[in-house]
Amino acid sequence: MDLQLRGLNALVCASSQGLGLATARALAAEGVNLYLCARSADKLAAAAADIRATHGVRVETGALDLSSGEAALRLADLAQQALGRIDILVNNVGGPAPTKATDTSAEQWRTGFEQVFLTAAQLSNALLPAMRAAQFGRIITITSISVLEPIENLVISTAMRLAITGFTKTLADEVAADGVTVNTVLPGVIHTNRIEDLRRAKALRSGTTLADEMQKTQQQIPARRLGRPEELGAFIAFLSSKRAGYITGTHTPIDGGLRRGW
Ligand SMILES: NC(=O)c1ccc[n+]([C@@H]2O[C@H](COP(=O)([O-])OP(=O)(O)OC[C@H]3O[C@@H](n4cnc5c(N)ncnc54)[C@H](OP(=O)(O)O)[C@@H]3O)[C@@H](O)[C@H]2O)c1
């Protein structure tokens, strides 16, 4: 299927590795030019060089800490200066600090709000006017399966991603008639460094090993395996496409059947 994405421009946030990078690769494979961001300039440069060599698309990068609304506005400016109009925005952030609902300070809540909610809301609104004027735009936010079922120790992630889910649903309603779709994608357990880091920490707390924790996770998933980052990337590329123009305001788990509710 030709996704008719060739020549469009995408800003993919938090994209030097993991889900962001896999999404960038999936879009590049369809001929989309990219603006990538993350904190580490070296990792970003390596990712960008590899994508350019593999797919021949234009890849620009901005090394910045995407953890505040102000940083998001700066990023929107940088990406538009580098590529012109951004047709596709993929909101993604580094994982918020793990805390319990009973033990999260006001400062941690504020940080989580800026990092997870405000960055996505500010980026979306900064890039929307050009999308609406062009009568085409795609805003896709990577959230988490935790918006459907809480995950132990990840209350900031869960609460702030529920907030962005509400924002997305409302925004989808406001801009659908202008050719802009707004959706979220909910990873279950997709094999990235973050997944290993979280299980390594759990193994330390429980006196088990990383291998034990990975094995337990696998057994909880009906597909009996972790997801592959490219499986999430492929879905986001489809949502970005002109073929997906009638899909908006949706929240789709990519989880191998992990979420068993309706
Ligand atoms: N993997 C899963 O199964 C899963 C499930 C549910 C939710 N999620 C969420 O999806 C997001 C991505 O997860 P992942 O598994 O891809 O994580 P990952 O492998 O750790 O990758 C995180 C990426 O974000 C960048 N990053 C981190 N903090 C940043 C910051 N402050 N500013 C800019 N870039 C930043 C990192 O680069 P630098 O370190 O160089 O900045 C890296 O490129 C996270 O929010 C995670 O909680 C993932």
The ligand as an SDF file (V2000), in Angstrom:
LIG
                    3D

 48 52  0  0  0  0  0  0  0  0999 V2000
    8.7510    0.9440   25.6230 N   0  0  0  0  0  0  0  0  0  0  0  0
    7.5380    0.7360   26.0680 C   0  0  0  0  0  0  0  0  0  0  0  0
    7.0240   -0.3810   26.0660 O   0  0  0  0  0  0  0  0  0  0  0  0
    6.7200    1.8710   26.6290 C   0  0  0  0  0  0  0  0  0  0  0  0
    5.4770    1.5710   27.1940 C   0  0  0  0  0  0  0  0  0  0  0  0
    4.6850    2.6180   27.6690 C   0  0  0  0  0  0  0  0  0  0  0  0
    5.1340    3.9290   27.5800 C   0  0  0  0  0  0  0  0  0  0  0  0
    6.3580    4.1670   27.0410 N   0  0  0  0  0  0  0  0  0  0  0  0
    6.7950    5.5810   26.9920 C   0  0  0  0  0  0  0  0  0  0  0  0
    7.2490    5.9230   25.6930 O   0  0  0  0  0  0  0  0  0  0  0  0
    8.3010    6.8870   25.7980 C   0  0  0  0  0  0  0  0  0  0  0  0
    9.5220    6.3860   25.0220 C   0  0  0  0  0  0  0  0  0  0  0  0
    9.9310    5.1680   25.6200 O   0  0  0  0  0  0  0  0  0  0  0  0
   11.1530    4.2990   25.0730 P   0  0  0  0  0  0  0  0  0  0  0  0
   10.8960    2.9260   25.5650 O   0  0  0  0  0  0  0  0  0  0  0  0
   11.3710    4.5580   23.6360 O   0  0  0  0  0  0  0  0  0  0  0  0
   12.3630    4.9390   25.9390 O   0  0  0  0  0  0  0  0  0  0  0  0
   13.9460    4.9580   25.6500 P   0  0  0  0  0  0  0  0  0  0  0  0
   14.3820    3.7800   24.8720 O   0  0  0  0  0  0  0  0  0  0  0  0
   14.5420    5.2270   26.9810 O   0  0  0  0  0  0  0  0  0  0  0  0
   14.1540    6.2530   24.7060 O   0  0  0  0  0  0  0  0  0  0  0  0
   13.8730    7.5330   25.1920 C   0  0  0  0  0  0  0  0  0  0  0  0
   14.2620    8.5870   24.1550 C   0  0  0  0  0  0  0  0  0  0  0  0
   13.8560    9.8360   24.6520 O   0  0  0  0  0  0  0  0  0  0  0  0
   14.9760   10.7320   24.6950 C   0  0  0  0  0  0  0  0  0  0  0  0
   14.7880   11.5960   25.8660 N   0  0  0  0  0  0  0  0  0  0  0  0
   14.7230   11.2140   27.1660 C   0  0  0  0  0  0  0  0  0  0  0  0
   14.5450   12.2790   27.9520 N   0  0  0  0  0  0  0  0  0  0  0  0
   14.5050   13.3680   27.1230 C   0  0  0  0  0  0  0  0  0  0  0  0
   14.3670   14.7680   27.3410 C   0  0  0  0  0  0  0  0  0  0  0  0
   14.2430   15.2780   28.5850 N   0  0  0  0  0  0  0  0  0  0  0  0
   14.3860   15.6020   26.2750 N   0  0  0  0  0  0  0  0  0  0  0  0
   14.5180   15.1090   25.0240 C   0  0  0  0  0  0  0  0  0  0  0  0
   14.6520   13.7840   24.7560 N   0  0  0  0  0  0  0  0  0  0  0  0
   14.6430   12.9320   25.7990 C   0  0  0  0  0  0  0  0  0  0  0  0
   16.1900    9.8110   24.8280 C   0  0  0  0  0  0  0  0  0  0  0  0
   17.4020   10.4210   24.3710 O   0  0  0  0  0  0  0  0  0  0  0  0
   18.3650   11.2470   25.4020 P   0  0  0  0  0  0  0  0  0  0  0  0
   18.5230   10.3710   26.6050 O   0  0  0  0  0  0  0  0  0  0  0  0
   19.6330   11.4750   24.6470 O   0  0  0  0  0  0  0  0  0  0  0  0
   17.6500   12.5120   25.7200 O   0  0  0  0  0  0  0  0  0  0  0  0
   15.7530    8.6880   23.8880 C   0  0  0  0  0  0  0  0  0  0  0  0
   15.9760    9.0400   22.5470 O   0  0  0  0  0  0  0  0  0  0  0  0
    8.5840    7.0550   27.3070 C   0  0  0  0  0  0  0  0  0  0  0  0
    7.8850    8.1940   27.7670 O   0  0  0  0  0  0  0  0  0  0  0  0
    7.9830    5.8140   27.9170 C   0  0  0  0  0  0  0  0  0  0  0  0
    7.5760    6.0030   29.2400 O   0  0  0  0  0  0  0  0  0  0  0  0
    7.1570    3.1930   26.5640 C   0  0  0  0  0  0  0  0  0  0  0  0
  1  2  1  0
  2  3  2  0
  2  4  1  0
  4  5  1  0
  4 48  2  0
  5  6  2  0
  6  7  1  0
  7  8  2  0
  8  9  1  0
  8 48  1  0
  9 10  1  0
  9 46  1  0
 10 11  1  0
 11 12  1  0
 11 44  1  0
 12 13  1  0
 13 14  1  0
 14 15  2  0
 14 16  1  0
 14 17  1  0
 17 18  1  0
 18 19  2  0
 18 20  1  0
 18 21  1  0
 21 22  1  0
 22 23  1  0
 23 24  1  0
 23 42  1  0
 24 25  1  0
 25 26  1  0
 25 36  1  0
 26 27  1  0
 26 35  1  0
 27 28  2  0
 28 29  1  0
 29 30  1  0
 29 35  2  0
 30 31  1  0
 30 32  2  0
 32 33  1  0
 33 34  2  0
 34 35  1  0
 36 37  1  0
 36 42  1  0
 37 38  1  0
 38 39  2  0
 38 40  1  0
 38 41  1  0
 42 43  1  0
 44 45  1  0
 44 46  1  0
 46 47  1  0
M  CHG  2   8   1  16  -1
M  END
$$$$
